[in-house]
């Protein structure tokens, strides 16, 4: 083999070595760039409906309702000697009397004229929750559009205009609907002669 042929062979080998060293890096760089573009396009092209579907399928952690002062369990050590719609009087062990007054009535008169103690503890009844015993009936859906109050043959229905009543958490005489709208919960509390509604903002928001 003459010197020219040897130089040509060495030149071809060096060129091939250089190319083999460059090609994998170039291919890797192009592959990396392609993956980044795919990920970016995937995030951009993922529809709003698909994101909403993921949010709907995400497990929702329920927040319990906050409770106001309860009538139940307030009896003191001693005998109850008298009561009316807004007070109870006790004869205590030291032979003194104590009267407790309540802002809301603690008794009601039923259709037969009998006076009964109010019990607003919410109980499940079919697809709704209702207060146990009072002059009015409160119907709160486990899932639905609104609540219903019935008294003396009259019916009042209330529906929020910014969401639906779902994801209910019940505790004693109160129910809290979680995530009624973005960042908003609704709570309904059965009291002596009225129903209290709380609009709970979990973050700065606009209704």
N, CA, C and O of each residue as an XYZ file, in Angstrom:
828
protein
N       0.869     -1.191      0.000
C       0.000      0.000      0.000
C       0.895      1.227      0.000
O       1.775      1.363      0.850
N       0.666      2.134     -0.969
C       1.506      3.322     -1.014
C       1.089      4.335      0.030
O       0.081      4.170      0.718
N       1.882      5.382      0.132
C       1.620      6.381      1.193
C       0.317      7.119      0.953
O      -0.373      7.447      1.918
N      -0.047      7.392     -0.278
C      -1.295      8.128     -0.552
C      -2.516      7.326     -0.136
O      -3.463      7.861      0.441
N      -2.478      6.013     -0.441
C      -3.599      5.153     -0.048
C      -3.718      5.076      1.468
O      -4.819      5.092      2.019
N      -2.554      4.992      2.141
C      -2.561      4.921      3.592
C      -3.130      6.188      4.197
O      -3.895      6.137      5.160
N      -2.748      7.355      3.616
C      -3.277      8.627      4.134
C      -4.792      8.692      3.933
O      -5.525      9.162      4.803
N      -5.252      8.212      2.769
C      -6.694      8.241      2.501
C      -7.461      7.367      3.478
O      -8.526      7.750      3.963
N      -6.914      6.184      3.767
C      -7.578      5.262      4.690
C      -7.650      5.857      6.087
O      -8.680      5.773      6.756
N      -6.543      6.461      6.521
C      -6.522      7.076      7.859
C      -7.514      8.224      7.925
O      -8.191      8.399      8.938
N      -7.609      9.022      6.840
C      -8.528     10.159      6.803
C      -9.973      9.691      6.899
O     -10.780     10.306      7.596
N     -10.307      8.603      6.200
C     -11.674      8.071      6.233
C     -12.020      7.569      7.623
O     -13.123      7.797      8.120
N     -11.058      6.874      8.256
C     -11.289      6.350      9.592
C     -11.506      7.466     10.600
O     -12.392      7.370     11.450
N     -10.710      8.520     10.515
C     -10.854      9.644     11.449
C     -12.197     10.338     11.257
O     -12.871     10.704     12.220
N     -12.577     10.513      9.970
C     -13.859     11.154      9.690
C     -15.008     10.334     10.251
O     -15.939     10.875     10.848
N     -14.934      9.021     10.053
C     -15.983      8.136     10.556
C     -16.062      8.185     12.070
O     -17.157      8.185     12.633
N     -14.911      8.226     12.739
C     -14.877      8.285     14.205
C     -15.510      9.570     14.720
O     -16.262      9.579     15.694
N     -15.176     10.657     14.026
C     -15.740     11.953     14.453
C     -17.252     11.950     14.296
O     -17.979     12.408     15.177
N     -17.730     11.415     13.137
C     -19.160     11.381     12.892
C     -19.880     10.504     13.905
O     -20.940     10.875     14.408
N     -19.311      9.350     14.206
C     -19.926      8.451     15.186
C     -19.979      9.088     16.566
O     -20.885      8.812     17.352
N     -18.998      9.948     16.858
C     -19.003     10.632     18.147
C     -20.026     11.748     18.209
O     -20.544     12.065     19.279
N     -20.320     12.351     17.050
C     -21.237     13.485     17.039
C     -22.688     13.046     16.938
O     -23.559     13.629     17.584
N     -22.954     12.029     16.139
C     -24.335     11.649     15.857
C     -25.142     11.296     17.103
O     -26.259     11.797     17.229
N     -24.656     10.463     18.040
C     -25.477     10.150     19.220
C     -25.855     11.386     20.020
O     -26.989     11.501     20.486
N     -24.905     12.321     20.186
C     -25.195     13.540     20.942
C     -26.248     14.370     20.238
O     -27.140     14.930     20.875
N     -26.138     14.448     18.886
C     -27.112     15.223     18.125
C     -28.497     14.601     18.223
O     -29.491     15.294     18.438
N     -28.545     13.277     18.060
C     -29.821     12.576     18.154
C     -30.429     12.740     19.543
O     -31.635     12.954     19.667
N     -29.609     12.640     20.590
C     -30.083     12.796     21.966
C     -30.642     14.188     22.186
O     -31.693     14.360     22.804
N     -29.914     15.195     21.663
C     -30.376     16.567     21.838
C     -31.702     16.775     21.146
O     -32.595     17.422     21.692
N     -31.846     16.218     19.913
C     -33.107     16.360     19.201
C     -34.238     15.630     19.930
O     -35.366     16.119     20.002
N     -33.907     14.433     20.478
C     -34.906     13.668     21.213
C     -35.357     14.404     22.465
O     -36.543     14.428     22.794
N     -34.385     15.011     23.166
C     -34.711     15.781     24.375
C     -35.621     16.948     24.026
O     -36.598     17.213     24.727
N     -35.296     17.650     22.934
C     -36.096     18.793     22.522
C     -37.498     18.342     22.123
O     -38.479     19.018     22.434
N     -37.599     17.208     21.440
C     -38.903     16.687     21.016
C     -39.771     16.344     22.226
O     -40.967     16.634     22.244
N     -39.146     15.715     23.252
C     -39.899     15.375     24.456
C     -40.418     16.617     25.164
O     -41.556     16.647     25.631
N     -39.566     17.651     25.241
C     -39.994     18.889     25.885
C     -41.155     19.514     25.124
O     -42.105     20.011     25.728
N     -41.075     19.487     23.766
C     -42.162     20.052     22.970
C     -43.446     19.265     23.162
O     -44.529     19.845     23.250
N     -43.326     17.933     23.227
C     -44.512     17.098     23.416
C     -45.172     17.401     24.753
O     -46.391     17.548     24.835
N     -44.347     17.495     25.814
C     -44.904     17.785     27.138
C     -45.590     19.142     27.169
O     -46.664     19.296     27.751
N     -44.945     20.141     26.527
C     -45.527     21.478     26.494
C     -46.839     21.486     25.725
O     -47.833     22.058     26.172
N     -46.829     20.838     24.553
C     -48.046     20.807     23.754
C     -49.151     20.034     24.452
O     -50.325     20.386     24.337
N     -48.780     18.972     25.182
C     -49.771     18.165     25.895
C     -50.479     19.017     26.945
O     -51.703     18.974     27.073
N     -49.682     19.804     27.705
C     -50.273     20.660     28.737
C     -51.144     21.739     28.117
O     -52.199     22.081     28.652
N     -50.688     22.289     26.956
C     -51.459     23.358     26.330
C     -52.742     22.835     25.698
O     -53.775     23.505     25.727
N     -52.673     21.632     25.124
C     -53.814     21.101     24.389
C     -54.798     20.345     25.268
O     -55.888     19.997     24.815
N     -54.427     20.084     26.527
C     -55.340     19.383     27.435
C     -56.539     20.284     27.677
O     -56.379     21.390     28.194
N     -57.718     19.846     27.322
C     -58.886     20.712     27.327
C     -59.322     21.064     28.737
O     -59.006     20.362     29.697
N     -60.057     22.170     28.842
C     -60.608     22.603     30.126
C     -61.547     21.545     30.678
O     -61.566     21.290     31.882
N     -62.325     20.932     29.799
C     -63.260     19.894     30.240
C     -62.538     18.710     30.863
O     -63.017     18.121     31.833
N     -61.370     18.360     30.297
C     -60.599     17.247     30.852
C     -60.053     17.594     32.233
O     -60.051     16.757     33.135
N     -59.583     18.852     32.393
C     -59.122     19.266     33.725
C     -60.275     19.257     34.713
O     -60.101     18.840     35.858
N     -61.451     19.710     34.291
C     -62.612     19.709     35.183
C     -63.012     18.294     35.560
O     -63.451     18.043     36.682
N     -62.857     17.359     34.608
C     -63.187     15.973     34.909
C     -62.251     15.416     35.976
O     -62.683     14.674     36.859
N     -60.960     15.776     35.896
C     -60.001     15.341     36.910
C     -60.382     15.915     38.263
O     -60.334     15.207     39.269
N     -60.762     17.200     38.305
C     -61.147     17.824     39.567
C     -62.384     17.149     40.155
O     -62.469     16.969     41.370
N     -63.351     16.771     39.302
C     -64.552     16.110     39.802
C     -64.235     14.752     40.401
O     -64.863     14.331     41.373
N     -63.254     14.064     39.816
C     -62.907     12.726     40.295
C     -61.937     12.747     41.471
O     -61.658     11.706     42.066
N     -61.421     13.935     41.807
C     -60.518     14.043     42.945
C     -61.324     13.957     44.242
O     -62.372     14.587     44.379
N     -60.825     13.180     45.175
C     -61.542     13.001     46.443
C     -61.661     14.327     47.181
O     -60.679     15.056     47.327
N     -62.856     14.632     47.641
C     -63.124     15.880     48.340
C     -63.124     15.627     49.844
O     -63.831     14.746     50.334
N     -62.340     16.391     50.557
C     -62.292     16.283     52.015
C     -63.394     17.158     52.590
O     -63.418     18.367     52.358
N     -64.307     16.550     53.340
C     -65.454     17.278     53.874
C     -65.089     18.020     55.154
O     -64.414     17.483     56.033
N     -65.544     19.254     55.240
C     -65.390     20.039     56.461
C     -66.690     19.950     57.251
O     -67.773     20.106     56.687
N     -66.586     19.698     58.567
C     -67.769     19.575     59.418
C     -68.371     20.947     59.691
O     -67.659     21.951     59.670
N     -69.672     21.000     59.946
C     -70.295     22.288     60.289
C     -69.848     22.788     61.651
O     -69.555     21.995     62.546
N     -69.797     24.096     61.806
C     -69.539     24.687     63.115
C     -70.835     24.750     63.896
O     -71.891     25.026     63.327
N     -70.766     24.497     65.193
C     -71.967     24.411     66.013
C     -72.135     25.643     66.892
O     -71.162     26.194     67.406
N     -73.372     26.059     67.054
C     -73.714     27.105     68.006
C     -74.125     26.446     69.324
O     -74.107     25.220     69.434
N     -74.488     27.239     70.308
C     -74.866     26.672     71.605
C     -76.066     25.748     71.453
O     -77.049     26.092     70.796
N     -75.979     24.601     72.053
C     -77.053     23.617     71.981
C     -77.954     23.713     73.206
O     -77.517     24.096     74.291
N     -79.214     23.359     73.009
C     -80.141     23.279     74.133
C     -79.942     21.982     74.889
O     -79.980     21.955     76.119
N     -79.727     20.893     74.137
C     -79.560     19.588     74.762
C     -78.313     19.571     75.643
O     -77.296     20.177     75.303
N     -78.398     18.887     76.754
C     -77.235     18.711     77.615
C     -76.941     19.872     78.532
O     -75.876     19.911     79.149
N     -77.874     20.842     78.643
C     -77.622     22.000     79.490
C     -78.234     21.863     80.884
O     -78.118     22.775     81.702
N     -78.883     20.728     81.160
C     -79.487     20.536     82.480
C     -78.418     20.530     83.564
O     -77.358     19.927     83.397
N     -78.695     21.190     84.651
C     -77.755     21.264     85.765
C     -78.075     20.186     86.795
O     -79.096     19.506     86.691
N     -77.210     20.034     87.781
C     -77.459     19.081     88.863
C     -78.581     19.618     89.745
O     -78.415     20.606     90.460
N     -79.690     18.964     89.679
C     -80.857     19.417     90.426
C     -82.111     19.072     89.656
O     -82.040     18.566     88.536
N     -83.237     19.338     90.241
C     -84.527     18.985     89.644
C     -85.101     20.181     88.901
O     -85.094     21.304     89.405
N     -85.606     19.921     87.679
C     -86.275     20.974     86.936
C     -87.673     21.144     87.519
O     -88.464     20.201     87.549
N     -87.966     22.347     87.978
C     -89.253     22.564     88.651
C     -90.252     23.319     87.784
O     -91.458     23.234     88.017
N     -89.776     24.046     86.800
C     -90.690     24.752     85.908
C     -89.965     25.130     84.626
O     -88.736     25.148     84.566
N     -90.751     25.429     83.611
C     -90.162     25.881     82.352
C     -91.238     26.571     81.524
O     -92.432     26.376     81.750
N     -90.810     27.364     80.580
C     -91.705     27.915     79.570
C     -90.951     27.873     78.244
O     -89.937     27.185     78.131
N     -91.433     28.595     77.255
C     -90.839     28.475     75.924
C     -89.394     28.957     75.853
O     -88.655     28.556     74.954
N     -88.983     29.807     76.785
C     -87.631     30.359     76.706
C     -86.820     30.221     77.985
O     -85.759     30.835     78.099
N     -87.287     29.433     78.953
C     -86.514     29.316     80.196
C     -86.756     27.971     80.877
O     -87.745     27.285     80.617
N     -85.822     27.622     81.752
C     -85.948     26.454     82.623
C     -85.482     26.849     84.017
O     -84.476     27.540     84.180
N     -86.225     26.402     85.009
C     -85.871     26.707     86.396
C     -85.588     25.407     87.137
O     -86.343     24.439     87.039
N     -84.475     25.403     87.887
C     -84.020     24.208     88.598
C     -83.931     24.487     90.097
O     -83.607     25.596     90.523
N     -84.229     23.443     90.890
C     -83.947     23.445     92.320
C     -82.655     22.676     92.511
O     -82.602     21.465     92.297
N     -81.592     23.402     92.923
C     -80.271     22.801     93.015
C     -80.096     22.050     94.330
O     -80.950     22.117     95.215
N     -78.983     21.336     94.447
C     -78.716     20.508     95.624
C     -78.556     21.335     96.887
O     -78.810     20.846     97.988
N     -78.137     22.586     96.736
C     -77.980     23.444     97.926
C     -79.270     24.187     98.260
O     -79.266     25.139     99.041
N     -80.395     23.732     97.647
C     -81.737     24.272     97.898
C     -81.894     25.715     97.426
O     -82.693     26.474     97.972
N     -81.132     26.076     96.420
C     -81.328     27.370     95.759
C     -81.936     27.114     94.372
O     -81.870     26.004     93.844
N     -82.515     28.147     93.810
C     -83.135     28.029     92.489
C     -82.256     28.734     91.446
O     -81.614     29.747     91.720
N     -82.257     28.175     90.285
C     -81.518     28.781     89.180
C     -82.377     28.696     87.926
O     -82.912     27.640     87.589
N     -82.496     29.830     87.244
C     -83.274     29.882     86.002
C     -82.349     30.224     84.842
O     -81.555     31.162     84.910
N     -82.470     29.451     83.790
C     -81.697     29.703     82.579
C     -82.645     30.203     81.497
O     -83.703     29.621     81.254
N     -82.238     31.303     80.849
C     -83.032     31.881     79.772
C     -82.335     31.630     78.433
O     -81.107     31.654     78.343
N     -83.130     31.391     77.411
C     -82.598     31.095     76.090
C     -83.176     32.065     75.067
O     -84.354     32.418     75.108
N     -82.327     32.475     74.167
C     -82.774     33.411     73.129
C     -83.808     32.758     72.217
O     -84.806     33.386     71.862
N     -83.577     31.505     71.837
C     -84.523     30.765     71.007
C     -85.444     29.940     71.884
O     -85.038     29.521     72.968
N     -86.668     29.695     71.450
C     -87.580     28.860     72.242
C     -87.046     27.438     72.388
O     -86.380     26.922     71.491
N     -87.338     26.820     73.509
C     -86.883     25.456     73.774
C     -88.040     24.465     73.766
O     -87.823     23.257     73.854
N     -89.264     24.967     73.661
C     -90.445     24.105     73.545
C     -91.346     24.638     72.436
O     -91.216     25.785     72.010
N     -92.259     23.788     71.976
C     -93.252     24.195     70.990
C     -94.572     23.501     71.304
O     -94.598     22.513     72.037
N     -95.646     24.007     70.760
C     -96.971     23.422     70.959
C     -97.362     22.652     69.705
O     -97.403     23.217     68.612
N     -97.650     21.356     69.860
C     -97.981     20.536     68.695
C     -99.432     20.752     68.268
O    -100.144     21.562     68.862
N     -99.864     20.029     67.245
C    -101.208     20.221     66.686
C    -102.315     19.847     67.670
O    -103.460     20.275     67.519
N    -101.969     19.050     68.671
C    -102.961     18.639     69.673
C    -102.951     19.531     70.908
O    -103.649     19.257     71.884
N    -102.155     20.605     70.862
C    -102.104     21.533     71.979
C    -101.161     21.116     73.084
O    -101.166     21.727     74.153
N    -100.345     20.087     72.861
C     -99.399     19.637     73.885
C     -98.057     20.353     73.712
O     -97.565     20.527     72.597
N     -97.490     20.757     74.830
C     -96.182     21.410     74.790
C     -95.090     20.349     74.825
O     -95.092     19.466     75.683
N     -94.168     20.444     73.890
C     -93.095     19.449     73.775
C     -91.746     20.145     73.661
O     -91.637     21.279     73.192
N     -90.725     19.424     74.107
C     -89.368     19.948     73.974
C     -88.928     19.914     72.510
O     -89.220     18.963     71.784
N     -88.230     20.949     72.094
C     -87.701     21.018     70.733
C     -86.440     20.163     70.632
O     -85.569     20.210     71.501
N     -86.362     19.389     69.568
C     -85.159     18.613     69.272
C     -84.845     18.806     67.792
O     -85.516     18.244     66.926
N     -83.834     19.595     67.515
C     -83.476     19.902     66.128
C     -82.346     19.025     65.597
O     -81.748     19.347     64.570
N     -82.049     17.934     66.273
C     -81.031     17.012     65.764
C     -81.445     16.522     64.380
O     -82.577     16.073     64.194
N     -80.546     16.604     63.418
C     -80.856     16.200     62.047
C     -80.747     14.691     61.905
O     -79.753     14.080     62.298
N     -81.799     14.103     61.331
C     -81.858     12.660     61.137
C     -82.067     12.367     59.654
O     -82.796     13.089     58.974
N     -81.414     11.284     59.138
C     -81.659     10.916     57.737
C     -83.059     10.352     57.554
O     -83.537      9.564     58.371
N     -83.709     10.765     56.472
C     -85.043     10.262     56.151
C     -85.130     10.179     54.630
O     -85.413     11.170     53.956
N     -84.885      8.996     54.108
C     -84.832      8.837     52.660
C     -83.627      9.568     52.091
O     -82.492      9.330     52.503
N     -83.881     10.455     51.149
C     -82.797     11.195     50.494
C     -82.547     12.553     51.127
O     -81.781     13.352     50.588
N     -83.194     12.834     52.286
C     -83.030     14.134     52.935
C     -82.697     13.936     54.413
O     -82.804     12.839     54.960
N     -82.288     15.046     55.039
C     -82.132     15.111     56.495
C     -83.233     16.035     57.019
O     -83.551     17.048     56.396
N     -83.806     15.680     58.157
C     -84.861     16.506     58.728
C     -84.671     16.649     60.229
O     -84.128     15.753     60.876
N     -85.116     17.774     60.789
C     -85.006     17.973     62.236
C     -85.980     17.040     62.958
O     -87.045     16.721     62.429
N     -85.616     16.607     64.162
C     -86.366     15.552     64.848
C     -87.739     16.002     65.294
O     -88.725     15.318     65.019
N     -87.836     17.153     65.987
C     -89.127     17.575     66.531
C     -89.143     19.080     66.738
O     -88.348     19.638     67.494
N     -90.073     19.715     66.042
C     -90.222     21.168     66.172
C     -91.534     21.569     65.518
O     -92.206     20.738     64.908
N     -91.902     22.836     65.643
C     -93.130     23.326     65.020
C     -92.988     23.389     63.501
O     -93.989     23.426     62.786
N     -91.762     23.403     63.009
C     -91.532     23.410     61.563
C     -90.725     22.170     61.181
O     -89.986     21.615     61.995
N     -90.882     21.753     59.936
C     -90.102     20.649     59.386
C     -89.069     21.212     58.420
O     -89.408     21.962     57.504
N     -87.827     20.850     58.626
C     -86.738     21.287     57.768
C     -86.265     20.089     56.948
O     -85.886     19.059     57.506
N     -86.287     20.227     55.635
C     -85.866     19.152     54.731
C     -84.598     19.589     54.007
O     -84.609     20.539     53.225
N     -83.512     18.882     54.279
C     -82.207     19.213     53.725
C     -81.728     18.040     52.872
O     -81.538     16.945     53.400
N     -81.528     18.238     51.581
C     -81.146     17.116     50.720
C     -79.711     16.668     50.969
O     -78.838     17.480     51.272
N     -79.480     15.357     50.838
C     -78.097     14.874     50.851
C     -77.363     15.434     49.645
O     -76.199     15.820     49.747
N     -78.045     15.480     48.495
C     -77.568     16.150     47.293
C     -78.792     16.707     46.567
O     -79.758     15.985     46.323
N     -78.745     17.978     46.228
C     -79.902     18.569     45.562
C     -79.675     20.023     45.243
O     -78.545     20.510     45.258
N     -80.762     20.714     44.954
C     -80.674     22.106     44.527
C     -81.035     23.094     45.631
O     -80.550     24.225     45.619
N     -81.890     22.685     46.599
C     -82.311     23.639     47.613
C     -82.895     22.955     48.835
O     -83.014     21.731     48.883
N     -83.258     23.765     49.826
C     -83.828     23.258     51.068
C     -85.306     23.623     51.130
O     -85.762     24.526     50.428
N     -86.052     22.911     51.978
C     -87.486     23.149     52.119
C     -87.836     23.297     53.599
O     -87.378     22.518     54.435
N     -88.653     24.305     53.912
C     -89.151     24.521     55.271
C     -90.676     24.447     55.224
O     -91.317     25.145     54.439
N     -91.245     23.597     56.068
C     -92.702     23.428     56.112
C     -93.219     23.812     57.499
O     -92.656     23.399     58.512
N     -94.306     24.615     57.539
C     -94.918     24.981     58.814
C     -96.365     25.407     58.578
O     -96.653     26.258     57.737
N     -97.254     24.798     59.334
C     -98.680     25.151     59.301
C     -99.249     25.138     57.879
O    -100.045     26.001     57.509
N     -98.836     24.160     57.101
C     -99.358     24.037     55.746
C     -98.672     24.913     54.717
O     -98.988     24.819     53.531
N     -97.742     25.763     55.133
C     -97.001     26.616     54.207
C     -95.649     25.985     53.898
O     -95.039     25.338     54.748
N     -95.197     26.186     52.670
C     -93.921     25.614     52.227
C     -93.042     26.731     51.671
O     -93.474     27.519     50.830
N     -91.810     26.784     52.152
C     -90.817     27.746     51.673
C     -89.622     26.966     51.145
O     -89.065     26.122     51.846
N     -89.229     27.252     49.907
C     -88.078     26.600     49.298
C     -87.000     27.631     48.997
O     -87.278     28.705     48.464
N     -85.774     27.287     49.346
C     -84.632     28.173     49.133
C     -83.581     27.446     48.299
O     -83.211     26.310     48.596
N     -83.102     28.124     47.241
C     -82.087     27.538     46.358
C     -80.954     28.540     46.160
O     -81.212     29.696     45.826
N     -79.716     28.124     46.357
C     -78.600     29.040     46.065
C     -78.501     29.286     44.569
O     -78.774     28.388     43.773
N     -78.113     30.494     44.179
C     -78.013     30.852     42.773
C     -76.618     30.634     42.212
O     -76.395     30.852     41.021
N     -75.681     30.212     43.038
C     -74.304     30.105     42.559
C     -73.735     28.692     42.698
O     -72.517     28.517     42.667
N     -74.589     27.690     42.850
C     -74.073     26.326     42.958
C     -75.167     25.370     43.387
O     -76.324     25.759     43.542
N     -74.789     24.109     43.579
C     -75.738     23.085     44.024
C     -75.305     22.549     45.378
O     -74.139     22.662     45.758
N     -76.250     21.963     46.103
C     -75.996     21.471     47.452
C     -75.516     20.021     47.380
O     -76.313     19.098     47.213
N     -74.216     19.839     47.507
C     -73.611     18.507     47.451
C     -72.558     18.388     48.546
O     -72.275     19.346     49.265
N     -71.984     17.189     48.658
C     -70.896     16.931     49.605
C     -71.281     17.382     51.017
O     -70.608     18.211     51.630
N     -72.380     16.814     51.513
C     -72.926     17.235     52.805
C     -72.199     16.581     53.969
O     -71.832     15.408     53.912
N     -71.997     17.357     55.022
C     -71.465     16.865     56.292
C     -72.434     17.298     57.388
O     -72.705     18.488     57.547
N     -72.957     16.331     58.146
C     -73.997     16.596     59.147
C     -73.444     16.385     60.546
O     -72.740     15.411     60.811
N     -73.772     17.307     61.432
C     -73.371     17.179     62.836
C     -74.441     17.827     63.708
O     -74.656     19.038     63.667
N     -75.103     16.988     64.495
C     -76.139     17.435     65.428
C     -77.235     18.226     64.705
O     -77.983     17.638     63.924
N     -77.354     19.521     64.936
C     -78.454     20.279     64.327
C     -78.002     21.124     63.138
O     -78.679     22.085     62.771
N     -76.867     20.778     62.534
C     -76.328     21.586     61.437
C     -75.849     20.691     60.296
O     -75.431     19.552     60.502
N     -75.926     21.246     59.088
C     -75.426     20.564     57.899
C     -74.578     21.552     57.110
O     -74.934     22.722     56.967
N     -73.455     21.067     56.603
C     -72.559     21.917     55.818
C     -72.361     21.284     54.453
O     -71.930     20.136     54.340
N     -72.682     22.050     53.414
C     -72.464     21.609     52.046
C     -71.114     22.149     51.579
O     -70.906     23.359     51.490
N     -70.208     21.228     51.285
C     -68.857     21.606     50.893
C     -68.776     21.855     49.387
O     -69.432     21.182     48.592
N     -67.948     22.849     49.014
C     -67.663     23.137     47.604
C     -68.935     23.396     46.804
O     -69.092     22.880     45.698
N     -69.837     24.188     47.358
C     -71.040     24.588     46.618
C     -70.644     25.371     45.368
O     -71.247     25.222     44.305
N     -69.638     26.191     45.518
C     -69.007     26.894     44.404
C     -67.524     26.997     44.750
O     -67.100     26.588     45.831
N     -66.747     27.543     43.831
C     -65.307     27.615     44.047
C     -64.982     28.415     45.308
O     -65.189     29.628     45.352
N     -64.473     27.726     46.332
C     -64.080     28.380     47.571
C     -65.222     28.709     48.502
O     -65.024     29.431     49.479
N     -66.431     28.194     48.226
C     -67.605     28.563     49.024
C     -68.300     27.319     49.562
O     -68.579     26.383     48.813
N     -68.580     27.312     50.872
C     -69.432     26.308     51.517
C     -70.696     26.990     52.019
O     -70.698     28.193     52.281
N     -71.775     26.217     52.153
C     -73.014     26.702     52.752
C     -73.358     25.846     53.955
O     -73.261     24.620     53.900
N     -73.762     26.493     55.050
C     -74.192     25.759     56.247
C     -75.596     26.205     56.635
O     -75.926     27.390     56.600
N     -76.425     25.203     57.012
C     -77.763     25.478     57.530
C     -77.865     24.878     58.923
O     -77.515     23.718     59.141
N     -78.354     25.692     59.875
C     -78.487     25.266     61.261
C     -79.936     25.418     61.695
O     -80.522     26.493     61.566
N     -80.513     24.331     62.214
C     -81.900     24.361     62.703
C     -81.900     24.876     64.134
O     -81.314     24.256     65.022
N     -82.553     26.006     64.357
C     -82.661     26.593     65.693
C     -84.110     26.523     66.182
O     -84.967     25.941     65.518
N     -84.375     27.119     67.344
C     -85.686     26.993     67.967
C     -86.836     27.381     67.076
O     -87.775     26.603     66.906
N     -86.785     28.586     66.493
C     -87.894     29.039     65.661
C     -87.433     29.577     64.310
O     -88.185     30.286     63.641
N     -86.219     29.253     63.904
C     -85.724     29.718     62.611
C     -84.578     28.826     62.134
O     -84.022     28.026     62.886
N     -84.252     28.998     60.860
C     -83.128     28.282     60.249
C     -82.075     29.313     59.881
O     -82.362     30.301     59.205
N     -80.863     29.070     60.330
C     -79.764     30.012     60.074
C     -78.945     29.520     58.881
O     -78.591     28.344     58.800
N     -78.654     30.428     57.969
C     -77.800     30.122     56.820
C     -76.477     30.855     56.957
O     -76.452     32.057     57.221
N     -75.386     30.140     56.779
C     -74.047     30.731     56.781
C     -73.409     30.509     55.414
O     -73.366     29.383     54.919
N     -72.919     31.576     54.811
C     -72.108     31.481     53.594
C     -70.659     31.553     54.022
O     -70.202     32.586     54.511
N     -69.931     30.457     53.840
C     -68.567     30.335     54.354
C     -67.588     30.467     53.200
O     -67.597     29.655     52.274
N     -66.739     31.493     53.255
C     -65.720     31.723     52.231
C     -64.415     31.100     52.692
O     -63.835     31.521     53.692
N     -63.956     30.095     51.957
C     -62.709     29.418     52.308
C     -61.482     30.089     51.710
O     -60.351     29.761     52.071
N     -61.703     31.021     50.803
C     -60.616     31.788     50.214
C     -61.210     33.067     49.626
O     -62.424     33.138     49.436
N     -60.397     34.072     49.335
C     -60.946     35.274     48.708
C     -61.631     34.907     47.407
O     -61.029     34.259     46.551
N     -62.878     35.312     47.249
C     -63.630     34.936     46.058
C     -64.733     35.949     45.829
O     -64.995     36.801     46.678
N     -65.371     35.852     44.689
C     -66.500     36.725     44.352
C     -67.685     35.856     44.011
O     -67.555     34.919     43.224
N     -68.833     36.143     44.584
C     -70.047     35.380     44.317
C     -70.755     35.944     43.090
O     -71.805     35.438     42.696
